[in-house]
Amino acid sequence: MTGEPSPRFTFVQRLMLAVIPPVVTALLWLVSRTWRFEVIAEEGVVPTVYGERSPSNIYCFWHQCVFPCTVYFRHSHAVILISKSFDGELITRTLRMWGFDAVRGSSSRSAREGLLGLAQVLETGRTAIFTADGPRGPIYQTKMGPIKLAQMSGRPIGSFYLLPRRAWILNSWDRFLIPKPFTRICVSWARWTHVSPDLDPEGFEPKRRELNVALESARLRALAHFGMDVQ
């Protein structure tokens, strides 16, 4: 895909790239067989159903729920914007084992290159996905990239969140979630965010805030679904 990196990795990094993605994939596949997904959506929102190929739109979710999203959307053939870092290379190789592809870039580096790559993806009829607060946060604060891509492409932005009822929570900036075996996972969909191709520069920040509200709405509705406290 557009923006594919050609970094020079150390021997240890190359070894990690060879070993970690297949091991993580095998463990995730095994544990995910015990998960049960429960879909909820705001009134008027039609969710993408598990196992279906996603339409050619833009989708966003918070970085902490990458693992359950990988499983739930594995048949979507989606393309994800991922940073050119070593961590990004690990994620890319793992996601490709689940049927995803990647455009390399980030909200801070190679941003334009990444957005142009995703715009090309949309033109081919595939889905583009952002981890809206990635790759380094702050948590629950979307970057401007999805808004810019929506203006460039004329596609709407869908917002969703996947919440495990029981999970291990890592001590990381995003409070990364690892769903426990046999847990229920709420797939919460919020309203679409529409961005006009004629949006002027003053309108970008209000649209970013609108998308942020939609993403947080999906998360809060998932917490309410399980009767969990706001985190």
C-alpha positions as CSV (number, residue, x, y, z in Angstrom):
1,M,0.0,0.0,0.0
2,T,0.9,3.7,-0.3
3,G,3.5,4.8,2.2
4,E,5.1,1.4,2.8
5,P,8.2,1.8,4.9
6,S,11.7,0.5,4.2
7,P,13.3,0.8,7.7
8,R,16.5,-0.8,8.7
9,F,15.7,-2.9,11.7
10,T,18.3,-4.4,14.1
11,F,18.7,-8.2,14.4
12,V,16.7,-8.3,17.6
13,Q,13.9,-6.3,15.9
14,R,13.9,-8.5,12.9
15,L,13.6,-11.5,15.2
16,M,10.7,-10.0,17.0
17,L,9.0,-9.2,13.7
18,A,9.3,-12.8,12.7
19,V,8.1,-14.3,15.9
20,I,5.6,-12.0,17.6
21,P,2.9,-11.5,14.9
22,P,2.3,-15.3,14.4
23,V,2.3,-16.0,18.1
24,V,-0.1,-13.1,18.9
25,T,-2.3,-14.2,16.0
26,A,-2.5,-17.8,17.2
27,L,-3.2,-16.8,20.8
28,L,-5.8,-14.2,19.8
29,W,-7.5,-16.6,17.5
30,L,-7.7,-19.2,20.2
31,V,-9.1,-16.9,22.9
32,S,-11.4,-15.1,20.6
33,R,-13.3,-18.3,19.9
34,T,-14.7,-18.0,23.4
35,W,-15.9,-14.4,23.0
36,R,-19.5,-13.4,22.5
37,F,-20.4,-10.1,20.7
38,E,-23.5,-8.1,21.5
39,V,-24.3,-5.2,19.1
40,I,-26.1,-2.0,20.1
41,A,-26.6,1.2,18.2
42,E,-28.0,4.7,18.5
43,E,-31.5,5.1,17.0
44,G,-31.3,5.3,13.2
45,V,-27.8,3.9,13.0
46,V,-27.4,0.7,11.0
47,P,-24.4,-1.3,12.3
48,T,-22.0,-3.4,10.3
49,V,-22.7,-7.0,11.2
50,Y,-20.0,-9.4,12.3
51,G,-18.7,-11.4,9.3
52,E,-19.9,-8.9,6.7
53,R,-17.7,-6.9,4.4
54,S,-17.8,-3.2,5.3
55,P,-19.0,-0.6,2.8
56,S,-16.4,1.9,1.4
57,N,-16.6,4.5,4.2
58,I,-14.4,5.9,6.9
59,Y,-14.5,4.3,10.4
60,C,-13.0,5.4,13.7
61,F,-12.5,3.8,17.1
62,W,-10.4,4.4,20.2
63,H,-6.9,2.9,20.2
64,Q,-7.6,0.8,23.4
65,C,-10.0,-1.6,21.7
66,V,-7.7,-2.8,18.9
67,F,-7.8,-6.5,19.9
68,P,-11.6,-7.0,19.9
69,C,-11.9,-4.8,16.7
70,T,-9.3,-7.0,14.9
71,V,-11.5,-10.1,15.5
72,Y,-14.9,-8.5,14.9
73,F,-13.9,-6.8,11.6
74,R,-11.6,-9.5,10.3
75,H,-13.7,-10.1,7.2
76,S,-14.1,-6.4,6.3
77,H,-10.9,-6.2,4.1
78,A,-10.3,-2.8,5.7
79,V,-7.2,-0.7,5.4
80,I,-5.8,1.0,8.6
81,L,-3.5,4.0,9.0
82,I,-0.5,2.8,11.0
83,S,2.6,4.7,12.0
84,K,6.0,3.9,10.4
85,S,7.6,3.1,13.8
86,F,8.8,-0.4,14.8
87,D,5.7,-0.8,16.9
88,G,3.7,0.1,13.8
89,E,5.5,-2.6,11.8
90,L,4.6,-5.2,14.4
91,I,1.0,-4.1,14.3
92,T,0.9,-4.1,10.5
93,R,2.3,-7.6,10.2
94,T,-0.1,-8.9,12.8
95,L,-3.2,-7.3,11.2
96,R,-2.2,-8.6,7.8
97,M,-2.6,-12.1,9.2
98,W,-6.2,-11.2,10.0
99,G,-7.0,-10.0,6.5
100,F,-6.4,-6.3,7.0
101,D,-3.9,-4.0,5.1
102,A,-2.2,-0.8,6.1
103,V,-1.2,2.6,4.8
104,R,1.8,3.8,6.7
105,G,1.8,7.3,8.2
106,S,0.5,8.9,11.3
107,S,-1.2,12.0,12.7
108,S,2.2,13.6,13.4
109,R,4.6,12.2,10.7
110,S,4.0,11.5,7.0
111,A,0.4,12.7,7.6
112,R,-0.3,13.9,4.1
113,E,1.2,10.7,2.6
114,G,-1.0,8.6,4.8
115,L,-4.2,10.5,4.0
116,L,-3.5,10.3,0.2
117,G,-3.0,6.6,0.6
118,L,-6.3,6.2,2.4
119,A,-8.1,8.4,-0.2
120,Q,-6.8,5.9,-2.9
121,V,-8.1,3.0,-0.8
122,L,-11.6,4.6,-0.7
123,E,-11.6,5.0,-4.5
124,T,-11.0,1.3,-4.9
125,G,-14.1,0.5,-2.8
126,R,-12.4,-0.6,0.4
127,T,-12.9,0.7,3.9
128,A,-10.5,3.1,5.7
129,I,-10.1,2.9,9.4
130,F,-8.5,5.2,12.0
131,T,-7.5,4.6,15.6
132,A,-8.7,8.1,16.3
133,D,-6.6,8.9,19.3
134,G,-3.5,7.0,18.2
135,P,-0.7,6.4,18.0
136,R,0.3,8.1,21.3
137,G,-2.8,9.9,22.5
138,P,-4.0,11.8,24.4
139,I,-6.6,9.2,25.2
140,Y,-10.2,9.8,24.0
141,Q,-9.1,12.8,21.8
142,T,-9.5,12.3,18.1
143,K,-6.9,13.7,15.7
144,M,-7.8,15.8,12.7
145,G,-7.0,13.1,10.1
146,P,-10.4,11.5,9.8
147,I,-12.0,14.9,9.2
148,K,-9.5,15.8,6.5
149,L,-10.0,12.4,4.8
150,A,-13.8,12.8,4.9
151,Q,-13.5,16.3,3.3
152,M,-11.1,14.9,0.6
153,S,-13.2,11.9,-0.2
154,G,-16.8,12.9,0.4
155,R,-17.3,9.8,2.6
156,P,-19.0,9.9,6.0
157,I,-17.3,8.8,9.2
158,G,-18.7,5.9,11.3
159,S,-17.9,5.8,15.0
160,F,-17.9,2.6,17.1
161,Y,-16.4,1.2,20.3
162,L,-15.9,-2.4,21.5
163,L,-16.0,-3.0,25.2
164,P,-15.2,-6.3,26.9
165,R,-17.2,-7.1,30.0
166,R,-14.1,-8.6,31.5
167,A,-10.6,-7.5,30.4
168,W,-7.0,-7.0,31.5
169,I,-6.2,-3.3,31.3
170,L,-2.6,-2.5,30.5
171,N,-0.8,0.4,32.2
172,S,-0.3,2.3,28.9
173,W,-1.4,5.7,27.7
174,D,-4.5,4.2,26.1
175,R,-5.4,1.8,28.9
176,F,-5.2,-1.0,26.3
177,L,-7.9,-3.7,26.7
178,I,-7.2,-7.4,26.4
179,P,-10.5,-9.3,26.6
180,K,-10.5,-12.3,28.9
181,P,-11.6,-15.7,27.7
182,F,-15.4,-16.3,27.7
183,T,-16.2,-12.7,28.1
184,R,-19.1,-10.7,26.4
185,I,-18.1,-7.8,24.2
186,C,-20.4,-4.9,23.5
187,V,-20.1,-3.5,19.9
188,S,-21.5,0.0,20.3
189,W,-22.3,2.2,17.2
190,A,-22.8,5.9,17.3
191,R,-24.2,8.4,14.7
192,W,-22.3,9.2,11.5
193,T,-20.3,12.4,11.1
194,H,-20.7,14.1,7.7
195,V,-18.1,16.5,6.4
196,S,-18.8,18.7,3.4
197,P,-16.2,18.8,0.6
198,D,-16.5,22.6,0.8
199,L,-15.7,22.8,4.5
200,D,-13.6,25.9,5.1
201,P,-10.6,25.8,7.5
202,E,-12.6,27.4,10.4
203,G,-15.0,24.5,10.2
204,F,-12.5,21.7,10.8
205,E,-12.2,22.0,14.6
206,P,-16.0,22.0,15.2
207,K,-16.2,18.9,13.1
208,R,-13.4,17.3,15.0
209,R,-15.2,18.0,18.2
210,E,-18.4,16.5,16.7
211,L,-16.6,13.3,15.8
212,N,-15.1,13.2,19.3
213,V,-18.6,13.4,20.8
214,A,-19.8,10.6,18.6
215,L,-16.9,8.3,19.6
216,E,-17.4,9.1,23.3
217,S,-21.1,8.4,22.9
218,A,-20.3,5.0,21.6
219,R,-18.0,4.3,24.5
220,L,-20.4,5.6,27.2
221,R,-23.3,3.6,25.8
222,A,-21.2,0.4,25.9
223,L,-20.3,1.1,29.6
224,A,-24.0,1.7,30.3
225,H,-24.9,-1.6,28.5
226,F,-22.9,-3.5,31.0
227,G,-23.7,-1.3,34.0
228,M,-20.1,-0.3,34.3
229,D,-18.8,3.0,35.8
230,V,-17.3,5.6,33.5
231,Q,-13.6,5.1,33.2
